[in-house]
Amino acid sequence: MAKNILFTEFISIISNVITDPQLLGLSALGTILGILMGCLPGISSTMALAILLPVTYAMSPIAAMVFLMAVFSASVFGGSISAILINIPGTPGAIVTQLEGYAMTKSGKASEALTYSLFSSTFGGIVGLTILILVAPIVARAAMEFRSPEFAMTTVFGLTMLAYSTPGSTFRGILSGAVGLLCGMVGFDLVTDVPRFDFGTTALQSGIELVPLTVGLFGLAEVLRGIEGGGKPSKKTPDLGSLLPSLKRVRRLWKTILRGSALGAIIGAIPAAGSAIAVAVSYAQEQRLSKRKEAFGTGVPEGLAGPEAANNACVGGALVPLMTLGIPGDTMTAVLMGALLIHGLRPGPLLFMERPDFVAAVYVALFLALILTVVFGFLLVRHFVRLMRTPSHILLVIIAMLCVVGSFAIRNNVTDVYIMIVFGVTGYVMNRLDIPVAPLAFGLILGPILEENLRRSLIISDGSWVVFFERPIALTMLLLSAAALSYPLVPKLRQLLSNTRN
């Protein structure tokens, strides 16, 4: 029955979007802004979503999602433009793209690299969307059987994955996530309704809002880093030449693109994994399978197409845990979760039952964004390249203004601006200390979910922790979490055993 309802809503939403000039216009605007902000150095997909989120406050939930999904999807491709042309990744997922893409640009194949990127991103996005459509209803149906112990342990698993959400020290990832958990405890207690960590001020009794925190961590922190760098102008971009695709060469990459798409969708669906991990795995996979491993890094198309497909496939994959369990798959979906909450929608299994029209709107919005990205990618890429030459100091001023306005607009409360500034400075300091900031945002989101379900489980079981071991799903998630935390210790244990034997 639920499937039939969703299919009916899906057809209805398609008809509404195609015939509604406002929704079409929002999707087109979101796509253009997404590509533009993605290709500008220093503006990531997460940052683009964070600073454009306030624009959607006055929109309906469906209109807001159509706009934000277009920004989300298009900015992923936009980040590859600067990576290919000037060796500066616009988004974390484009870090691997620059290895082969910029090498192709230096050898006079900039347009060819952009063509591979656009086709691979589009195909990967379609695969990710397909996975979302097929898998999300199944996961949501299974999640309907979840009770507080299952949600608590699933959240614990999501929190343990924070350690792997960014490269670097596992301990630092856990430390950052712990700070996020503490931030999530600010305000009234969920059970006793007693204020906590408010420092005696009424401003913090309602808690720390997600949007000011993310705008500060991913927006203002980048502004501060840009100021530290002196606001130097962007590198000179090369001429593109012809952008007409070579279909014969693209067809030779279909296996690479398919592998990258599958890897991206799967890794994207793992809570807190993110596109940076997906593209790294895809690149390593292509290098392993290639007959010319030594040529990687000199402009090999396979090394560009695979990661690009994985990068955009992560979009649909990351939406699976967000839509079905209420757990963001990466930092970008964490910002999207803030948008849903602002519009009174709680992501989770009930969303598929209570608002099938909205779920269908997400599918349609993502598909429309992918199509429009191809169209605008070919038509406007030259103009986006010219905008990349904008002096950095001008961009920094504009971004700072958007950060302040966006933080204030969420509740018309100047306290949110102060919170944004505090976390902007915090994010800057954490970057200087090489501490990942993404786990902090995840901790803020997942902390209240964990606390609520953990305490509810203990109340139901009269304080017995055995409840988490009696239920198979909860126990499985607990064991997976323990394995994830223990994994970094395996090499050290092997080395210790080896030394002991010797």
Buried (B, 14 or more C-beta within 10 A) or exposed (E): EEEEBBEEBBEBBBEBBEEBEEBBEBBBBBBBBBBBBBBBBBBBBBBBBBBBBBBBBEBBBBBBBBBBBBBBBBBBBBBBBBBBBBBBBBBBBBBBBBBBBBBBBEEEBBBBBBBBBBBBBBBBBBBBBBBBBEBBBEBBBBBBEBBBBBBBBBBBBBBBBBBBBBEEBBEBBBBBBBBBBBBBBBBBEEEEEEBBEBEEEEEBBBBBBBBBBBBBBBBBBBBBBBBEEEBEEBBEBBEBEEBEBEEEEBEEBEEBBBBBBBBBBBBBBBBBBBBBBBBBBBBBBBBEEBEEEEBBEBBBBBBBBBBBBBBBBBBBBBBBBBBBBBBBBBBBBBBBBBBBBBBEBEBBBEBBBEBBBBBBBBBBBBBBBBBBBBEBBBEBBEEBBEBBEBEBEEBBEEBBEBBBBBBBBBBEBEBBBBBBBBBBBBBBEBBEEEBBBBBBBBBBBBBBBBBBBBBBBBEEBEEEEEBBEEBEBBBBBBEBBEEBEEEEEEEEEEEEEEEEEE
